[in-house]
Amino acid sequence: MQIKKILVPTDFSEHAAHAVDTAAKLAKPFGASLHLLHVVQLPVMAVNPEAPALPVTFWTEMREFAKKRLEPIQKKLQADGVRCESEVIEDIPGFAISAAAERAHADLIVMGSRGLTGVKHLLLGSVAERTVRGAACPVLTVKPSSGPLALRTIVVPMDFSPAAQRALEVVKSLAKTAGPAHVVLVHAYYVPVELEQYLTTHGDPLFERVSKGVTRDLEAILTSLQDAGISAEYVARPGVPETIILEVAKEKKAGLIALGTHGRRGLGHLLLGSVAEKVVRNAEVPVLTVREKK
């Protein structure tokens, strides 16, 4: 993977500022440029026929105000030797970021995540999660609490899908260009308790069969990484995937989690959710999500 342009959405918050710093640090070893993006969004208000109309100049003033706030950020990046351009658009952030990345031919999106949970997440969702779901290019989500991006150890969940394989290819590029990094492959095989008890009662050695197949496949990937000069190991254990991924990342003191996502939408997303989005929401370290190619 060649990273030539990184798109960084900013709403001028602490989370966005951390994303800009992370993107600048990542841009240097790749010689990439940054594309700063601010999305002007009209506040959601109740429909009221008696509400005063917005002035004709409202959007113009909002755009100009955003451009002025982007100027010092852009100048600071350029002073640090990072090529940078900026853009202000009017749209809905959760959908506009992915579209802007395609227009700008960005190879990567770096953005802040607030990690909303509970009722707030249910009501508001997350711009980061919507971007993860819709972006064609990889998305790196960061939180100020995670500190500076460190690529010494990268956890890569592996379910052997095309998306996971593509995430691994991206990690190889990061390990070689922005590393060196140690790669930890993680595979979680989840079986409902009821099914596990049924199989055990009937003498079906399911886990033994699964373990042998998984070990064989992980060993093959491990060998390919080592042949490429990348330090690596693997962990395979039963459990809920997102739980296992976060546990291993904490145990290995990972600086990054990189995983594939299927980018489900509509009913499929509503019923199945997304392991990637759950990891983005709950991880204490930066998360890189990579969609499978169409």
matplotlib code that plots the C-alpha trace (Angstrom):
import matplotlib.pyplot as plt

x = [0.0, 1.3, 0.0, 0.3, -2.6, -4.3, -7.7, -8.2, -11.7, -11.6, -14.3, -11.6, -12.1, -9.5, -10.2, -9.7, -6.5, -5.0, -6.0, -4.2, -1.0, -1.3, -1.8, 1.2, 3.4, 2.3, 2.7, 6.4, 7.8, 5.5, 6.1, 2.4, 0.3, -2.6, -6.1, -7.9, -11.6, -14.3, -17.9, -20.3, -23.6, -26.8, -27.8, -30.8, -33.9, -37.5, -39.8, -41.6, -43.3, -42.9, -39.1, -37.1, -35.6, -31.8, -30.1, -29.1, -25.5, -25.5, -23.7, -21.2, -20.3, -20.0, -17.7, -15.5, -15.3, -14.2, -11.6, -10.1, -9.9, -8.2, -5.5, -3.3, -3.5, -2.4, 0.4, 1.7, 1.8, 3.5, 6.1, 6.7, 7.5, 4.1, 2.4, -1.2, -4.4, -7.8, -11.4, -14.7, -18.0, -21.7, -23.1, -23.8, -20.4, -21.2, -21.7, -19.6, -16.2, -16.2, -17.3, -14.7, -12.0, -13.0, -13.0, -9.6, -8.2, -7.1, -5.3, -6.2, -8.6, -7.3, -10.0, -10.8, -13.4, -15.3, -16.2, -19.8, -21.5, -24.9, -27.8, -25.6, -24.4, -27.9, -29.3, -26.4, -24.4, -20.8, -19.4, -16.3, -18.3, -20.4, -17.1, -15.7, -18.8, -18.8, -15.2, -13.6, -10.1, -8.6, -9.7, -7.5, -9.5, -7.7, -8.5, -6.5, -6.4, -4.5, -1.5, 0.9, 0.7, 3.2, 3.7, 6.0, 3.3, 0.3, -2.6, -4.2, -7.5, -7.5, -10.7, -9.2, -11.7, -10.7, -11.1, -8.7, -6.2, -6.3, -5.8, -2.7, -1.3, -1.7, 0.0, 2.9, 3.4, 3.2, 5.6, 8.2, 7.8, 6.8, 8.0, 9.8, 6.8, 6.0, 2.7, 0.4, -2.2, -5.4, -8.1, -11.2, -13.6, -16.9, -19.5, -22.7, -22.7, -25.7, -24.1, -20.8, -22.6, -24.5, -21.4, -19.5, -22.3, -22.3, -18.6, -18.0, -14.4, -15.4, -12.7, -10.0, -11.0, -11.3, -8.0, -6.1, -7.4, -6.8, -3.3, -2.4, -3.7, -2.1, 1.3, 1.2, 0.5, 3.2, 5.8, 4.9, 5.4, 8.7, 9.9, 9.1, 11.4, 8.5, 8.6, 5.3, 3.4, -0.2, -2.9, -5.9, -8.5, -12.3, -14.5, -16.5, -14.3, -14.3, -13.6, -10.7, -9.2, -9.3, -7.9, -4.9, -4.2, -4.0, -1.9, 0.6, 0.6, -0.2, 0.0, -2.4, -5.2, -5.7, -8.7, -10.8, -14.5, -17.2, -18.9, -22.4, -25.3, -29.1, -30.7, -27.5, -25.8, -28.9, -29.1, -25.4, -23.6, -19.9, -17.0, -14.9, -17.3, -17.4, -13.6, -13.4, -15.9, -14.1, -10.4, -7.9, -5.5, -5.8, -7.8, -7.2, -10.1, -9.8, -12.7, -12.5, -12.3, -15.5]
y = [0.0, 3.4, 6.3, 9.5, 11.5, 11.4, 13.0, 14.4, 15.6, 18.2, 19.9, 21.8, 19.6, 18.0, 14.7, 16.2, 18.0, 14.7, 13.2, 16.0, 15.4, 11.6, 12.1, 14.5, 11.9, 9.2, 11.3, 11.9, 8.4, 8.0, 11.5, 11.9, 15.1, 16.0, 17.1, 18.9, 18.7, 20.6, 19.8, 22.7, 21.2, 23.0, 22.3, 20.0, 22.0, 21.1, 22.0, 25.2, 27.4, 30.3, 29.9, 32.8, 32.2, 32.0, 35.0, 34.6, 35.1, 32.3, 29.6, 32.1, 33.3, 29.8, 28.7, 31.8, 31.3, 27.6, 28.6, 31.1, 28.4, 26.0, 28.5, 28.3, 24.5, 24.4, 26.9, 24.9, 21.7, 23.3, 24.8, 21.3, 20.1, 18.5, 19.4, 20.3, 21.6, 22.3, 22.2, 23.3, 21.8, 21.8, 18.3, 15.6, 14.6, 10.9, 10.6, 13.5, 12.3, 9.1, 10.9, 13.6, 11.0, 9.5, 12.9, 13.8, 10.3, 9.8, 6.6, 6.9, 8.7, 9.7, 10.9, 11.3, 9.1, 10.0, 6.3, 7.0, 4.2, 3.4, 5.8, 8.5, 6.0, 4.7, 8.2, 9.8, 7.0, 7.9, 9.9, 7.7, 4.5, 5.7, 6.6, 3.1, 1.6, 3.6, 4.5, 2.7, 3.5, 2.4, 4.5, 5.2, 6.3, 7.8, 9.1, 11.7, 9.1, 6.7, 9.0, 9.3, 6.6, 3.9, 1.1, -1.2, -3.8, -4.2, -6.6, -8.0, -9.9, -12.7, -14.5, -15.4, -13.2, -11.0, -7.9, -9.4, -10.3, -6.8, -5.4, -7.6, -6.2, -2.6, -3.6, -5.1, -1.7, 0.1, -2.3, -1.8, 2.0, 3.4, 0.5, -1.7, -3.4, -6.7, -8.2, -10.3, -12.2, -12.9, -15.5, -15.9, -18.8, -18.2, -21.0, -20.3, -22.0, -24.1, -25.5, -26.1, -28.1, -30.1, -31.0, -31.9, -34.2, -36.0, -36.4, -34.1, -32.7, -29.5, -27.3, -29.8, -29.8, -26.0, -25.5, -27.7, -25.9, -22.5, -23.3, -24.6, -21.4, -19.1, -20.9, -20.3, -16.6, -16.4, -17.9, -15.5, -12.5, -13.8, -14.5, -10.8, -9.8, -8.9, -10.2, -11.9, -14.4, -15.5, -16.0, -18.3, -18.7, -19.2, -16.3, -13.3, -11.7, -8.1, -9.2, -11.4, -8.6, -6.0, -8.5, -9.5, -5.8, -5.0, -8.1, -7.4, -3.6, -3.0, 0.5, -0.3, -2.7, -3.2, -5.2, -5.9, -4.8, -6.0, -2.5, -3.9, -1.4, -1.4, -4.5, -6.6, -4.0, -3.6, -7.4, -8.3, -5.1, -4.9, -6.3, -3.4, -0.7, -2.3, -2.4, 1.3, 2.3, 0.5, 0.2, 2.2, 2.3, 3.6, 1.3, 0.9, -0.5, -1.8, -2.7, -5.6, -4.5, -4.7]
z = [0.0, -1.0, 1.2, -0.9, 0.5, 3.9, 4.5, 8.0, 9.0, 11.7, 13.8, 15.7, 18.8, 21.0, 19.2, 15.8, 16.8, 18.0, 14.6, 12.8, 14.8, 14.2, 10.5, 10.3, 12.0, 9.7, 6.6, 7.0, 6.5, 3.4, 2.1, 2.0, 1.9, 4.1, 3.0, 5.9, 5.7, 7.7, 7.2, 7.9, 9.2, 10.0, 13.6, 13.9, 15.1, 15.7, 12.8, 13.7, 11.1, 13.4, 13.7, 12.3, 8.9, 8.6, 7.0, 3.4, 4.4, 7.0, 5.0, 3.5, 7.0, 8.3, 5.5, 5.9, 9.6, 9.1, 6.5, 9.0, 11.7, 9.2, 8.2, 11.3, 11.3, 7.7, 8.2, 11.2, 9.2, 6.3, 8.7, 10.0, 6.4, 5.7, 2.4, 3.2, 1.5, 3.1, 2.1, 3.6, 2.5, 3.6, 4.2, 6.8, 8.3, 8.7, 4.9, 3.5, 4.8, 2.8, -0.4, 0.1, 0.5, -2.9, -4.6, -3.2, -4.1, -0.5, 0.4, 4.1, 6.4, 9.9, 12.3, 16.0, 17.7, 20.9, 21.6, 22.5, 24.4, 25.9, 25.3, 23.6, 21.0, 20.5, 19.8, 18.1, 16.6, 15.7, 12.7, 13.0, 12.8, 9.9, 8.1, 8.9, 7.4, 4.2, 3.3, 0.5, 1.7, 5.2, 8.2, 11.2, 14.3, 17.2, 20.7, 22.7, 25.6, 23.4, 23.2, 20.2, 17.5, 18.2, 15.7, 17.7, 18.1, 15.8, 16.5, 13.4, 13.9, 11.3, 10.2, 6.8, 4.9, 2.0, 4.2, 6.9, 4.2, 2.8, 6.4, 6.7, 3.4, 4.8, 8.0, 6.0, 4.4, 7.7, 9.4, 6.6, 6.0, 9.4, 11.6, 12.4, 14.0, 15.6, 14.3, 16.5, 14.5, 16.5, 15.8, 17.9, 17.3, 19.0, 19.7, 21.7, 25.1, 24.3, 21.1, 22.9, 25.7, 23.1, 21.1, 24.3, 25.5, 22.1, 22.1, 19.1, 19.3, 17.6, 19.2, 18.4, 14.7, 14.6, 16.4, 14.0, 11.0, 12.4, 13.6, 10.1, 8.4, 11.0, 10.7, 6.9, 7.3, 10.1, 7.8, 5.0, 7.4, 8.6, 5.1, 4.4, 7.3, 9.7, 13.3, 14.1, 16.4, 16.6, 19.3, 18.8, 21.5, 21.9, 22.8, 21.4, 18.7, 19.9, 23.5, 22.5, 20.2, 22.9, 25.5, 23.3, 22.4, 26.1, 27.0, 24.2, 24.9, 21.2, 19.7, 16.9, 16.0, 12.3, 11.2, 8.1, 7.9, 5.6, 5.6, 6.1, 5.7, 6.1, 7.6, 7.5, 9.7, 12.0, 12.7, 12.8, 13.8, 13.1, 15.1, 13.6, 14.9, 18.4, 18.5, 17.3, 20.0, 22.9, 22.0, 24.1, 21.2, 17.6, 15.3, 11.5, 9.6, 6.1, 3.8, 1.4, -2.2, -4.2]

ax = plt.figure().add_subplot(projection="3d")
ax.plot(x, y, z, "-o")
ax.set_aspect("equal")
plt.show()
